[in-house]
Amino acid sequence: MADQKIFAGPRIRRIRNGKGLTQMAMAEALGISPSYLNLIERNQRPLTVQLILKLASVFKIEPDELQGEGTGTVTALKEIFADPLLSGELPGDQELIELAEGAPNAAAAIAKLYRAYREQAERLTDLSDLLNREGRATISSARLPIDEVREVLERRANHFAKIEEEAEAFNKLLGGDELMPALKEWLRREHGIVVKVLPVATMPNWRRRYDRHSQRLFISERLSPFDQLREVAMEACLVRMSVAIAAEVQALKLSSDEARRLARFELARYAAHALMMPYQAFHAAAVRARYDIDILRSRFGVSFEQAANRLTMLGRMTLPGVPFFMLELDQAGNRFRRAGAQGFPQARFGGACPKLAVHAAFGQPGQIFVEAVEMPDGAEFLTISRTLEGPQGSFTERPRRTAILIGCDIGFKDDLVYAGALPVQPGGKQTLGAIAIGPACRLCERIGCLARAEPPVTRPLGLDEMVTGLSAFDFQ
C-alpha cells in the first residue's frame, strides 16, 4: 500500500504560492498546523484522503492535480539521462521523478534544451560531412591522395615562382612563333623523342602515352590542337624542368608518394601553361586587352580554358595581375578543378550555389555569361562563365562536358572588359544588379530562395502546417 501514498509537496507549494498564501494562512484554511503543512511540502508526510478532499473543497482544485505529473516528462528525462554524456550521473529514477514533480517547468526546459542539443549535433555532423566533401576538413588516412592534393593546391596561391622562371627561359630557348613545331624539334634533337598523333582505334583510352622503349610520345587525335599542344608541352616540361617541379612538389609537404605523384602531374600541367603563355608577355597582353579571354586565346593560340586558367596564375609579387579565381564543374555539379591567384576563396565565395551562371551555361554552349553576384555578408564578385570543349567522343559515346567560372572581387571591375556587360540604368549610370547567392545551400541562410536545394545545417527547420514559404525548405 505504500506505493499508493501521495507525496505532493511541490504541487501543494505551487498551489499556495499561486494563491499568494503563507504556510500559516493555508494551514488555518485546511485545519492543520503550519508545522504539519511544512512537512507535507517537504514530502516528509503524504496527503491523506481527508486532506485531499479539503484541498479540493477550499481551494477549488481537482484531485487529479495532486496526482503525479504525467509520465511524459519523466520519460523524456529518462531518455535525456540515458545519453552517454549523462548516463553515469544518476543512480536511479527517483531523482528524475522528484525533478518532474518538484520543478515541472525546469524539467520541460531541460527536455527542450536537450532536443536543441541533439538537433545541433546532427546539424554539425551534416556540416562536417559537407566540409569533407568540399575538401576543407583535416586530411585523414581515410581520404584519397587526390583529395589531399586538391586541398593543398586550392588553399595556396596558384603561382609557382621557380616554374615560371624556368618556363620563360625554356620559351626563349625554343624561340619562334610556332610552339608545337619547336617543341617537337627540341624533343627529337635533345632527347630522341618523336611525337606522333594516333587515331582513336589505336589509342582508345589515353590522351598521351610515352613509350620509353621506342622513344615515342603518342597523342590522341580526340584532343583539340590546343590540348595536343598542352600534352606535348607537359612532356617537355617534365624532361626539361624536372628539378624545379620536384622542388615545388616537395614544398607542398604531401603525406604519401601517391599524392606527390599526382601533384607532379598537376604542376607539369601548370608548367605547360606557363610555357605556352610566358608570364611577362601574357601579363602585358592581358592588361592591354583588359583581360578579354577571347583575345588572349587567339593571341597565344590556346583554348578558352587554358587562357582563363592562366589568368589565375598572375601572382608574381613584382608584376601582379587581377587576382582571379576559377572553378570547373560538369553538368551534375561535380567539381573538377578549383584554383585562385590568392587561393580559391572557399570561405568568401564557396562556389556551390545553384544560382551561379556556370550552371546555366550548359543550356547555351559557347556563350559567355557575365554577372555580378553578392554573398550574404555583402561581398560582391564579378563572374564570367562558359562551357568548355573537351575531348571529342565518337557517335556512340556521351563524353563528360564541363563549364568554367572565373571570377574576381567586384572592386576590379573597371580593369575588365566584362564590366560592360553589367546592367546599365536608363540615365547611363552603371548599376551592378548583383545576383544574391550563397556559398552552398547547406551553409546559406537566405530566406525564401527559389533555388534552394537543401535546408541549411546552421538553422532549425521551421516548417509550419499553416504557412508555406517560397523555398522548398522553410527555416526559422
HELIX and SHEET records of a PDB file:
HELIX    1   1 ALA A    2  GLN A    4  5                                   3    
HELIX    2   2 GLY A    9  GLY A   18  1                                  10    
HELIX    3   3 GLN A   23  LEU A   30  1                                   8    
HELIX    4   4 PRO A   34  GLU A   41  1                                   8    
HELIX    5   5 VAL A   49  PHE A   59  1                                  11    
HELIX    6   6 PRO A   63  LEU A   66  5                                   4    
HELIX    7   7 THR A   71  PHE A   81  1                                  11    
HELIX    8   8 GLN A   94  GLY A  102  1                                   9    
HELIX    9   9 PRO A  104  ARG A  133  1                                  30    
HELIX   10  10 PRO A  145  ARG A  155  1                                  11    
HELIX   11  11 ALA A  161  LEU A  174  1                                  14    
HELIX   12  12 LEU A  179  HIS A  191  1                                  13    
HELIX   13  13 PRO A  225  ARG A  240  1                                  16    
HELIX   14  14 SER A  242  ALA A  251  1                                  10    
HELIX   15  15 ASP A  257  MET A  276  1                                  20    
HELIX   16  16 TYR A  279  ARG A  288  1                                  10    
HELIX   17  17 ILE A  293  PHE A  300  1                                   8    
HELIX   18  18 PHE A  304  LEU A  311  1                                   8    
HELIX   19  19 ALA A  357  ALA A  360  1                                   4    
HELIX   20  20 ALA A  361  GLY A  363  5                                   3    
HELIX   21  21 ILE A  410  ASP A  415  5                                   6    
HELIX   22  22 VAL A  417  ALA A  421  5                                   5    
HELIX   23  23 CYS A  441  LEU A  443  5                                   3    
SHEET    1   A 3 VAL A 194  LEU A 198  0                                        
SHEET    2   A 3 ARG A 216  SER A 220  1                                        
SHEET    3   A 3 ARG A 208  ASP A 211 -1                                        
SHEET    1   B 6 ARG A 335  GLY A 340  0                                        
SHEET    2   B 6 PHE A 325  ASP A 330 -1                                        
SHEET    3   B 6 THR A 402  ASP A 409 -1                                        
SHEET    4   B 6 GLU A 380  THR A 387 -1                                        
SHEET    5   B 6 PHE A 369  GLU A 374 -1                                        
SHEET    6   B 6 ILE A 435  ALA A 436  1                                        
END                                                                             
